[in-house]
Amino acid sequence: MSASELRLHHIGILVPDIPRAVADYCRRFGYQVRTEIVHDPVQTAYVQFLQLPGETSYIEFVAPDRAESKLSNALRKGGGLNHLCYATSDIETACQRLRADGLILLQAPVAAVAFSGRRIAWLMGRDALPIELVERGADGEL
């Protein structure tokens, strides 16, 4: 697998109030809502995806689902840019290649509610920005 096989899927932004952030981005920039707010108990988060007309990547707004969420501490520090996500057709190989290039595996592939059970994995490099990988879906699928 080459680095060119990865495609930007979404940019994750941590916010305290998803409906407010969605309203702001739709009004300011012309984003369109692509999903309802989805609860992912494994990720301890609520998420919602938006997309600009004609674009292939998304913005994902993320909010903690409870005070003890993995995300709560980051939100207390101000939130904002939370992660970049890349789609891949082979999540195992992508994880191996990125680990060989120095990224640390934070979470091995696990099914994700927001992606209809397709798996996601989490890694981090020297820049400390979390990287999410998601298994590529069918055309037109989130």
C-alpha positions in Angstrom: 0.0 0.0 0.0 1.3 3.4 -0.9 0.7 6.7 0.8 -1.3 7.8 -2.3 -3.9 5.1 -1.5 -5.0 7.2 1.5 -7.7 9.8 0.8 -8.8 12.6 3.2 -12.1 11.6 4.5 -12.9 14.3 7.0 -11.5 16.9 9.4 -12.7 16.4 13.0 -13.6 19.5 15.0 -14.3 19.2 18.7 -17.2 21.4 19.8 -19.3 21.8 23.0 -22.6 22.2 21.0 -23.0 20.3 17.7 -26.3 21.9 16.6 -24.8 25.4 17.1 -21.6 24.6 15.2 -23.7 23.0 12.4 -25.9 26.1 12.1 -22.8 28.4 12.0 -21.0 26.4 9.3 -24.1 26.0 7.1 -24.8 29.7 7.3 -21.3 31.0 7.0 -19.8 28.6 4.5 -22.6 26.8 2.7 -22.1 23.3 4.2 -24.9 20.8 3.9 -25.8 18.3 6.6 -25.0 14.8 5.5 -26.0 12.8 8.7 -28.0 13.1 11.8 -26.2 13.4 15.1 -24.9 9.9 15.8 -23.9 8.5 19.3 -20.9 6.3 19.3 -20.5 4.8 22.8 -17.2 3.2 21.9 -15.7 6.6 21.1 -17.7 8.2 24.0 -18.9 10.9 21.5 -21.7 12.4 19.5 -20.8 13.1 15.9 -22.4 14.8 12.9 -21.0 15.1 9.3 -21.3 18.1 6.9 -20.1 18.5 3.4 -19.7 21.3 0.9 -21.5 20.8 -2.4 -19.3 19.1 -4.9 -16.6 18.1 -2.4 -15.6 14.5 -1.5 -14.4 15.1 2.1 -16.4 16.1 5.1 -16.3 18.0 8.3 -17.2 16.0 11.4 -18.3 17.8 14.5 -17.5 15.9 17.6 -18.8 16.4 21.2 -18.3 14.4 24.4 -21.2 12.2 25.3 -20.6 12.6 29.1 -18.4 14.3 31.6 -16.0 11.3 31.7 -15.7 11.1 27.9 -12.2 10.6 26.4 -12.9 14.0 24.7 -13.9 16.0 27.8 -10.3 17.1 28.7 -9.6 18.3 25.2 -12.8 20.3 25.2 -11.9 21.9 28.5 -8.7 23.1 26.8 -10.7 24.8 24.1 -11.6 22.1 21.6 -11.2 23.0 17.9 -9.2 20.9 15.4 -9.3 17.4 16.9 -8.1 15.0 14.1 -7.7 14.2 10.5 -9.3 11.1 9.0 -8.1 9.2 6.0 -10.1 6.5 4.1 -8.3 3.3 3.1 -9.3 0.1 1.4 -7.0 -1.9 3.6 -7.0 -0.6 7.2 -4.6 -3.3 8.5 -1.9 -2.6 5.9 -2.4 1.2 6.4 -1.9 0.8 10.1 1.3 -1.3 9.6 2.7 1.1 7.1 2.1 4.2 9.3 3.5 2.4 12.3 6.6 1.5 10.3 6.9 5.3 9.6 6.9 6.1 13.3 3.3 6.7 14.2 2.0 5.1 17.4 -1.1 3.0 17.2 -3.6 4.3 19.8 -6.5 2.1 18.9 -6.5 -1.0 16.7 -9.3 -1.3 14.1 -12.8 -1.4 15.7 -16.3 -1.1 14.3 -17.7 2.4 14.3 -21.4 3.3 14.5 -21.0 6.5 12.4 -19.7 4.4 9.5 -22.3 1.6 9.6 -19.9 -0.8 11.3 -16.9 -0.2 9.0 -13.8 -0.1 11.1 -11.7 2.8 12.3 -8.3 2.9 13.9 -6.4 5.7 15.7 -2.7 6.7 15.4 -0.5 9.6 16.4 2.8 11.0 15.1 5.3 13.4 16.4 3.0 16.4 15.7 0.6 15.0 18.3 -2.4 15.4 16.0 -4.5 12.2 16.1 -5.0 10.4 12.8 -8.1 8.3 12.2 -8.3 5.7 9.5 -11.6 4.5 8.2 -12.4 1.6 5.9 -13.5 3.0 2.6 -17.2 2.7 1.9 -19.1 2.2 -1.4 -19.5 5.2 -3.6 -21.9 7.7 -2.1 -21.6 6.2 1.4 -20.2 8.3 4.2 
